[in-house]
């Protein structure tokens, strides 16, 4: 499997691999390109709906859904604890941290969606791969 890195110095844990080829399922190549992009934006809807029609949508949807699950596992307790603490200083710090994590996740989703249309699969860093 071909792997490309966005960071040649390997300081960032971002891997982009070759994805299953377009045209391997029952959809046209143009439809697959559209649905792999949408699988990164709306994985909870697109993956269950189109995973059997295309191996590419299945691979991209699993990776994006696992990333969404990972974010939920990390961000929900962080917000809950922040709400319980009541200290304005601690809540502000936690809010800044969650904003930065959310912005980084958004950037990864955009990169993943754009690379998906080109036939590459973004392996999200620090992703719990619960759905295989």
Secondary structure as GFF3:
##gff-version 3
##sequence-region A 1 132
A	DSSP	beta_strand	3	5	.	.	.	ID=ss1
A	DSSP	beta_strand	15	18	.	.	.	ID=ss2
A	DSSP	alpha_helix	29	41	.	.	.	ID=ss3
A	DSSP	alpha_helix	43	50	.	.	.	ID=ss4
A	DSSP	alpha_helix	55	85	.	.	.	ID=ss5
A	DSSP	alpha_helix	88	117	.	.	.	ID=ss6
A	DSSP	beta_strand	120	123	.	.	.	ID=ss7
###
